[in-house]
Amino acid sequence: MAERTTLCERCGYRVRWDPETRAGPRVFYEDGECPSCGESFGDRAPVSARRGSKRR
């Protein structure tokens, strides 16, 4: 699977991430949020963030 790009609807920040290697911003994988403005990506976030598997 190739690298993916997800665009933040609020600030326009492009998050580049790879679901196989988990390359990308930590806050995007753990919380499903934009690293720039903190807006939630909701259903466009990685599955691990949507499940809340790493939430504290």
Phi and psi restraints in degrees (range 20) as a CNS / XPLOR table:
assign (resid 1 and name C) (resid 2 and name N)
       (resid 2 and name CA) (resid 2 and name C) 1.0 -85.3 20.0 2
assign (resid 2 and name N) (resid 2 and name CA)
       (resid 2 and name C) (resid 3 and name N) 1.0 168.1 20.0 2
assign (resid 2 and name C) (resid 3 and name N)
       (resid 3 and name CA) (resid 3 and name C) 1.0 -61.1 20.0 2
assign (resid 3 and name N) (resid 3 and name CA)
       (resid 3 and name C) (resid 4 and name N) 1.0 144.1 20.0 2
assign (resid 3 and name C) (resid 4 and name N)
       (resid 4 and name CA) (resid 4 and name C) 1.0 -114.2 20.0 2
assign (resid 4 and name N) (resid 4 and name CA)
       (resid 4 and name C) (resid 5 and name N) 1.0 158.9 20.0 2
assign (resid 4 and name C) (resid 5 and name N)
       (resid 5 and name CA) (resid 5 and name C) 1.0 -128.2 20.0 2
assign (resid 5 and name N) (resid 5 and name CA)
       (resid 5 and name C) (resid 6 and name N) 1.0 129.7 20.0 2
assign (resid 5 and name C) (resid 6 and name N)
       (resid 6 and name CA) (resid 6 and name C) 1.0 -122.3 20.0 2
assign (resid 6 and name N) (resid 6 and name CA)
       (resid 6 and name C) (resid 7 and name N) 1.0 130.5 20.0 2
assign (resid 6 and name C) (resid 7 and name N)
       (resid 7 and name CA) (resid 7 and name C) 1.0 -98.4 20.0 2
assign (resid 7 and name N) (resid 7 and name CA)
       (resid 7 and name C) (resid 8 and name N) 1.0 130.4 20.0 2
assign (resid 7 and name C) (resid 8 and name N)
       (resid 8 and name CA) (resid 8 and name C) 1.0 -74.5 20.0 2
assign (resid 8 and name N) (resid 8 and name CA)
       (resid 8 and name C) (resid 9 and name N) 1.0 127.3 20.0 2
assign (resid 8 and name C) (resid 9 and name N)
       (resid 9 and name CA) (resid 9 and name C) 1.0 -72.7 20.0 2
assign (resid 9 and name N) (resid 9 and name CA)
       (resid 9 and name C) (resid 10 and name N) 1.0 -22.4 20.0 2
assign (resid 9 and name C) (resid 10 and name N)
       (resid 10 and name CA) (resid 10 and name C) 1.0 -83.0 20.0 2
assign (resid 10 and name N) (resid 10 and name CA)
       (resid 10 and name C) (resid 11 and name N) 1.0 -50.9 20.0 2
assign (resid 10 and name C) (resid 11 and name N)
       (resid 11 and name CA) (resid 11 and name C) 1.0 -113.6 20.0 2
assign (resid 11 and name N) (resid 11 and name CA)
       (resid 11 and name C) (resid 12 and name N) 1.0 -10.2 20.0 2
assign (resid 11 and name C) (resid 12 and name N)
       (resid 12 and name CA) (resid 12 and name C) 1.0 86.2 20.0 2
assign (resid 12 and name N) (resid 12 and name CA)
       (resid 12 and name C) (resid 13 and name N) 1.0 6.2 20.0 2
assign (resid 12 and name C) (resid 13 and name N)
       (resid 13 and name CA) (resid 13 and name C) 1.0 -66.2 20.0 2
assign (resid 13 and name N) (resid 13 and name CA)
       (resid 13 and name C) (resid 14 and name N) 1.0 133.6 20.0 2
assign (resid 13 and name C) (resid 14 and name N)
       (resid 14 and name CA) (resid 14 and name C) 1.0 -97.2 20.0 2
assign (resid 14 and name N) (resid 14 and name CA)
       (resid 14 and name C) (resid 15 and name N) 1.0 116.8 20.0 2
assign (resid 14 and name C) (resid 15 and name N)
       (resid 15 and name CA) (resid 15 and name C) 1.0 -95.2 20.0 2
assign (resid 15 and name N) (resid 15 and name CA)
       (resid 15 and name C) (resid 16 and name N) 1.0 119.3 20.0 2
assign (resid 15 and name C) (resid 16 and name N)
       (resid 16 and name CA) (resid 16 and name C) 1.0 -99.5 20.0 2
assign (resid 16 and name N) (resid 16 and name CA)
       (resid 16 and name C) (resid 17 and name N) 1.0 126.8 20.0 2
assign (resid 16 and name C) (resid 17 and name N)
       (resid 17 and name CA) (resid 17 and name C) 1.0 -148.6 20.0 2
assign (resid 17 and name N) (resid 17 and name CA)
       (resid 17 and name C) (resid 18 and name N) 1.0 156.4 20.0 2
assign (resid 17 and name C) (resid 18 and name N)
       (resid 18 and name CA) (resid 18 and name C) 1.0 -125.8 20.0 2
assign (resid 18 and name N) (resid 18 and name CA)
       (resid 18 and name C) (resid 19 and name N) 1.0 114.1 20.0 2
assign (resid 18 and name C) (resid 19 and name N)
       (resid 19 and name CA) (resid 19 and name C) 1.0 -65.2 20.0 2
assign (resid 19 and name N) (resid 19 and name CA)
       (resid 19 and name C) (resid 20 and name N) 1.0 -24.6 20.0 2
assign (resid 19 and name C) (resid 20 and name N)
       (resid 20 and name CA) (resid 20 and name C) 1.0 -77.0 20.0 2
assign (resid 20 and name N) (resid 20 and name CA)
       (resid 20 and name C) (resid 21 and name N) 1.0 -46.2 20.0 2
assign (resid 20 and name C) (resid 21 and name N)
       (resid 21 and name CA) (resid 21 and name C) 1.0 -96.8 20.0 2
assign (resid 21 and name N) (resid 21 and name CA)
       (resid 21 and name C) (resid 22 and name N) 1.0 -6.9 20.0 2
assign (resid 21 and name C) (resid 22 and name N)
       (resid 22 and name CA) (resid 22 and name C) 1.0 58.7 20.0 2
assign (resid 22 and name N) (resid 22 and name CA)
       (resid 22 and name C) (resid 23 and name N) 1.0 29.5 20.0 2
assign (resid 22 and name C) (resid 23 and name N)
       (resid 23 and name CA) (resid 23 and name C) 1.0 -75.1 20.0 2
assign (resid 23 and name N) (resid 23 and name CA)
       (resid 23 and name C) (resid 24 and name N) 1.0 129.3 20.0 2
assign (resid 23 and name C) (resid 24 and name N)
       (resid 24 and name CA) (resid 24 and name C) 1.0 146.5 20.0 2
assign (resid 24 and name N) (resid 24 and name CA)
       (resid 24 and name C) (resid 25 and name N) 1.0 178.8 20.0 2
assign (resid 24 and name C) (resid 25 and name N)
       (resid 25 and name CA) (resid 25 and name C) 1.0 -64.7 20.0 2
assign (resid 25 and name N) (resid 25 and name CA)
       (resid 25 and name C) (resid 26 and name N) 1.0 135.3 20.0 2
assign (resid 25 and name C) (resid 26 and name N)
       (resid 26 and name CA) (resid 26 and name C) 1.0 -57.6 20.0 2
assign (resid 26 and name N) (resid 26 and name CA)
       (resid 26 and name C) (resid 27 and name N) 1.0 -46.2 20.0 2
assign (resid 26 and name C) (resid 27 and name N)
       (resid 27 and name CA) (resid 27 and name C) 1.0 -62.9 20.0 2
assign (resid 27 and name N) (resid 27 and name CA)
       (resid 27 and name C) (resid 28 and name N) 1.0 -29.2 20.0 2
assign (resid 27 and name C) (resid 28 and name N)
       (resid 28 and name CA) (resid 28 and name C) 1.0 -69.4 20.0 2
assign (resid 28 and name N) (resid 28 and name CA)
       (resid 28 and name C) (resid 29 and name N) 1.0 -43.8 20.0 2
assign (resid 28 and name C) (resid 29 and name N)
       (resid 29 and name CA) (resid 29 and name C) 1.0 -73.9 20.0 2
assign (resid 29 and name N) (resid 29 and name CA)
       (resid 29 and name C) (resid 30 and name N) 1.0 -40.5 20.0 2
assign (resid 29 and name C) (resid 30 and name N)
       (resid 30 and name CA) (resid 30 and name C) 1.0 -83.0 20.0 2
assign (resid 30 and name N) (resid 30 and name CA)
       (resid 30 and name C) (resid 31 and name N) 1.0 -40.0 20.0 2
assign (resid 30 and name C) (resid 31 and name N)
       (resid 31 and name CA) (resid 31 and name C) 1.0 -113.5 20.0 2
assign (resid 31 and name N) (resid 31 and name CA)
       (resid 31 and name C) (resid 32 and name N) 1.0 -12.7 20.0 2
assign (resid 31 and name C) (resid 32 and name N)
       (resid 32 and name CA) (resid 32 and name C) 1.0 70.8 20.0 2
assign (resid 32 and name N) (resid 32 and name CA)
       (resid 32 and name C) (resid 33 and name N) 1.0 30.2 20.0 2
assign (resid 32 and name C) (resid 33 and name N)
       (resid 33 and name CA) (resid 33 and name C) 1.0 -114.9 20.0 2
assign (resid 33 and name N) (resid 33 and name CA)
       (resid 33 and name C) (resid 34 and name N) 1.0 156.7 20.0 2
assign (resid 33 and name C) (resid 34 and name N)
       (resid 34 and name CA) (resid 34 and name C) 1.0 -68.9 20.0 2
assign (resid 34 and name N) (resid 34 and name CA)
       (resid 34 and name C) (resid 35 and name N) 1.0 129.5 20.0 2
assign (resid 34 and name C) (resid 35 and name N)
       (resid 35 and name CA) (resid 35 and name C) 1.0 -66.5 20.0 2
assign (resid 35 and name N) (resid 35 and name CA)
       (resid 35 and name C) (resid 36 and name N) 1.0 -20.8 20.0 2
assign (resid 35 and name C) (resid 36 and name N)
       (resid 36 and name CA) (resid 36 and name C) 1.0 -87.0 20.0 2
assign (resid 36 and name N) (resid 36 and name CA)
       (resid 36 and name C) (resid 37 and name N) 1.0 -51.1 20.0 2
assign (resid 36 and name C) (resid 37 and name N)
       (resid 37 and name CA) (resid 37 and name C) 1.0 -115.7 20.0 2
assign (resid 37 and name N) (resid 37 and name CA)
       (resid 37 and name C) (resid 38 and name N) 1.0 -11.6 20.0 2
assign (resid 37 and name C) (resid 38 and name N)
       (resid 38 and name CA) (resid 38 and name C) 1.0 86.3 20.0 2
assign (resid 38 and name N) (resid 38 and name CA)
       (resid 38 and name C) (resid 39 and name N) 1.0 3.0 20.0 2
assign (resid 38 and name C) (resid 39 and name N)
       (resid 39 and name CA) (resid 39 and name C) 1.0 -68.4 20.0 2
assign (resid 39 and name N) (resid 39 and name CA)
       (resid 39 and name C) (resid 40 and name N) 1.0 140.6 20.0 2
assign (resid 39 and name C) (resid 40 and name N)
       (resid 40 and name CA) (resid 40 and name C) 1.0 -75.0 20.0 2
assign (resid 40 and name N) (resid 40 and name CA)
       (resid 40 and name C) (resid 41 and name N) 1.0 140.1 20.0 2
assign (resid 40 and name C) (resid 41 and name N)
       (resid 41 and name CA) (resid 41 and name C) 1.0 -87.0 20.0 2
assign (resid 41 and name N) (resid 41 and name CA)
       (resid 41 and name C) (resid 42 and name N) 1.0 -9.0 20.0 2
assign (resid 41 and name C) (resid 42 and name N)
       (resid 42 and name CA) (resid 42 and name C) 1.0 59.0 20.0 2
assign (resid 42 and name N) (resid 42 and name CA)
       (resid 42 and name C) (resid 43 and name N) 1.0 -124.6 20.0 2
assign (resid 42 and name C) (resid 43 and name N)
       (resid 43 and name CA) (resid 43 and name C) 1.0 -77.1 20.0 2
assign (resid 43 and name N) (resid 43 and name CA)
       (resid 43 and name C) (resid 44 and name N) 1.0 -3.6 20.0 2
assign (resid 43 and name C) (resid 44 and name N)
       (resid 44 and name CA) (resid 44 and name C) 1.0 -93.1 20.0 2
assign (resid 44 and name N) (resid 44 and name CA)
       (resid 44 and name C) (resid 45 and name N) 1.0 -1.5 20.0 2
assign (resid 44 and name C) (resid 45 and name N)
       (resid 45 and name CA) (resid 45 and name C) 1.0 -79.6 20.0 2
assign (resid 45 and name N) (resid 45 and name CA)
       (resid 45 and name C) (resid 46 and name N) 1.0 160.9 20.0 2
assign (resid 45 and name C) (resid 46 and name N)
       (resid 46 and name CA) (resid 46 and name C) 1.0 -58.6 20.0 2
assign (resid 46 and name N) (resid 46 and name CA)
       (resid 46 and name C) (resid 47 and name N) 1.0 153.4 20.0 2
assign (resid 46 and name C) (resid 47 and name N)
       (resid 47 and name CA) (resid 47 and name C) 1.0 -56.7 20.0 2
assign (resid 47 and name N) (resid 47 and name CA)
       (resid 47 and name C) (resid 48 and name N) 1.0 -38.1 20.0 2
assign (resid 47 and name C) (resid 48 and name N)
       (resid 48 and name CA) (resid 48 and name C) 1.0 -61.4 20.0 2
assign (resid 48 and name N) (resid 48 and name CA)
       (resid 48 and name C) (resid 49 and name N) 1.0 -35.4 20.0 2
assign (resid 48 and name C) (resid 49 and name N)
       (resid 49 and name CA) (resid 49 and name C) 1.0 -74.5 20.0 2
assign (resid 49 and name N) (resid 49 and name CA)
       (resid 49 and name C) (resid 50 and name N) 1.0 -37.2 20.0 2
assign (resid 49 and name C) (resid 50 and name N)
       (resid 50 and name CA) (resid 50 and name C) 1.0 -68.7 20.0 2
assign (resid 50 and name N) (resid 50 and name CA)
       (resid 50 and name C) (resid 51 and name N) 1.0 -32.7 20.0 2
assign (resid 50 and name C) (resid 51 and name N)
       (resid 51 and name CA) (resid 51 and name C) 1.0 -76.8 20.0 2
assign (resid 51 and name N) (resid 51 and name CA)
       (resid 51 and name C) (resid 52 and name N) 1.0 -22.4 20.0 2
assign (resid 51 and name C) (resid 52 and name N)
       (resid 52 and name CA) (resid 52 and name C) 1.0 75.6 20.0 2
assign (resid 52 and name N) (resid 52 and name CA)
       (resid 52 and name C) (resid 53 and name N) 1.0 27.8 20.0 2
assign (resid 52 and name C) (resid 53 and name N)
       (resid 53 and name CA) (resid 53 and name C) 1.0 -67.2 20.0 2
assign (resid 53 and name N) (resid 53 and name CA)
       (resid 53 and name C) (resid 54 and name N) 1.0 -22.0 20.0 2
assign (resid 53 and name C) (resid 54 and name N)
       (resid 54 and name CA) (resid 54 and name C) 1.0 -116.6 20.0 2
assign (resid 54 and name N) (resid 54 and name CA)
       (resid 54 and name C) (resid 55 and name N) 1.0 13.4 20.0 2
assign (resid 54 and name C) (resid 55 and name N)
       (resid 55 and name CA) (resid 55 and name C) 1.0 -69.6 20.0 2
assign (resid 55 and name N) (resid 55 and name CA)
       (resid 55 and name C) (resid 56 and name N) 1.0 145.5 20.0 2
